[in-house]
Amino acid sequence: QVQLVESGGGLVQAGGSLRLSCAASGSIQSSTVMGWYRRAPGKQRDMVAQIERTGITRYADAVQGRFTISRDNAKNTMYLQMNSLKPEDTAVYYCNAKRTWVYDSWGQGTQVTVSS
């Protein structure tokens, strides 16, 4: 089990950019997969981007080409660079770290609001 804390959210105009950070209490190198999820008002929590232990990344169709997930193992931190933001990106963004058969941890979330 690891503890996660998100930061970097805020209010931004459509077309702008934000960079979210997820700081882990322990090493993230052992995590099978880490990812960013988001929950918009009236919607379920959906996967936005994932990065595997190997470094392979995956993105939801809605953010493909606009968002970039990355990690810094030395700093035990994961990032989500969000460009060309749209109002529909407005949501609470959550950091997740999972290690199969060991843990599945979530942060408290950080609010991202995109104005039109």
C-alpha positions as CSV (number, residue, x, y, z in Angstrom):
1,Q,0.0,0.0,0.0
2,V,1.2,3.5,-0.9
3,Q,-0.3,6.9,-0.1
4,L,-0.9,9.3,-3.0
5,V,-1.4,13.0,-3.1
6,E,-2.5,14.9,-6.2
7,S,-1.7,18.5,-6.9
8,G,-1.7,21.0,-9.8
9,G,-5.4,21.3,-10.4
10,G,-7.1,24.7,-10.9
11,L,-9.1,26.9,-13.2
12,V,-8.0,27.3,-16.8
13,Q,-9.5,28.6,-20.0
14,A,-10.3,26.3,-22.9
15,G,-7.3,25.7,-25.0
16,G,-5.0,26.1,-22.0
17,S,-2.7,23.7,-20.2
18,L,-2.3,22.2,-16.7
19,R,0.2,19.8,-15.3
20,L,-1.0,17.5,-12.5
21,S,1.4,15.8,-10.1
22,C,0.9,12.7,-8.0
23,A,3.4,12.3,-5.1
24,A,3.7,8.8,-3.6
25,S,4.8,8.0,-0.1
26,G,6.8,5.0,-1.3
27,S,8.5,3.7,-4.3
28,I,6.3,3.7,-7.5
29,Q,8.8,1.5,-9.3
30,S,7.2,-1.6,-8.0
31,S,3.7,-0.6,-9.1
32,T,2.3,-2.8,-11.9
33,V,0.4,0.1,-13.3
34,M,-0.3,3.7,-12.3
35,G,-2.9,5.9,-13.8
36,W,-5.0,9.0,-13.8
37,Y,-8.8,8.8,-13.5
38,R,-11.4,11.5,-13.5
39,R,-15.0,11.9,-12.3
40,A,-17.1,14.7,-13.8
41,P,-20.4,15.7,-12.2
42,G,-23.1,13.2,-13.0
43,K,-20.7,10.7,-14.5
44,Q,-18.8,7.7,-13.3
45,R,-15.0,7.7,-12.7
46,D,-13.2,6.8,-15.9
47,M,-9.7,6.0,-16.8
48,V,-7.8,8.9,-18.5
49,A,-4.3,7.6,-18.8
50,Q,-2.2,4.7,-17.6
51,I,1.5,4.0,-17.5
52,E,2.8,0.5,-16.9
53,R,5.9,-0.6,-15.0
54,T,7.6,-1.0,-18.3
55,G,6.8,2.6,-19.3
56,I,4.2,1.7,-21.9
57,T,1.3,4.2,-21.8
58,R,-2.4,4.1,-22.7
59,Y,-4.9,6.8,-23.1
60,A,-8.7,7.2,-23.2
61,D,-9.9,8.2,-26.7
62,A,-11.2,11.5,-25.4
63,V,-7.7,12.7,-24.4
64,Q,-5.5,11.0,-26.9
65,G,-3.1,13.4,-28.5
66,R,-3.8,16.1,-25.8
67,F,-2.7,14.5,-22.6
68,T,0.7,12.9,-21.7
69,I,1.3,10.7,-18.7
70,S,4.8,10.3,-17.3
71,R,6.6,9.3,-14.1
72,D,9.8,10.0,-12.3
73,N,10.8,7.0,-10.3
74,A,13.6,8.9,-8.5
75,K,11.1,11.4,-7.2
76,N,8.3,8.8,-6.7
77,T,6.0,11.1,-8.7
78,M,3.7,10.7,-11.6
79,Y,2.5,13.5,-13.9
80,L,-0.3,14.3,-16.3
81,Q,0.4,17.0,-18.8
82,M,-2.9,18.3,-20.1
83,N,-2.9,20.5,-23.2
84,S,-5.6,21.9,-25.4
85,L,-8.0,21.6,-22.5
86,K,-11.8,21.5,-23.2
87,P,-14.7,22.3,-20.9
88,E,-15.6,18.6,-21.0
89,D,-12.3,17.9,-19.3
90,T,-13.7,19.5,-16.1
91,A,-13.6,16.9,-13.4
92,V,-11.9,15.8,-10.2
93,Y,-8.8,14.0,-11.2
94,Y,-7.5,11.0,-9.2
95,C,-4.2,9.3,-9.0
96,N,-4.1,5.5,-8.8
97,A,-1.3,3.0,-8.2
98,K,-1.8,-0.7,-8.4
99,R,0.3,-3.7,-7.8
100,T,-1.4,-6.9,-8.6
101,W,-2.3,-9.0,-5.4
102,V,-0.7,-6.4,-3.2
103,Y,-2.4,-3.0,-3.3
104,D,-4.7,-0.6,-5.2
105,S,-4.3,2.9,-3.9
106,W,-6.1,6.2,-4.6
107,G,-5.4,9.8,-3.9
108,Q,-8.0,12.3,-2.7
109,G,-8.3,14.0,-6.0
110,T,-7.6,17.5,-7.4
111,Q,-10.2,19.7,-9.1
112,V,-9.7,20.7,-12.7
113,T,-12.1,23.3,-14.1
114,V,-12.0,24.4,-17.8
115,S,-14.0,27.5,-18.7
116,S,-15.3,28.1,-22.2
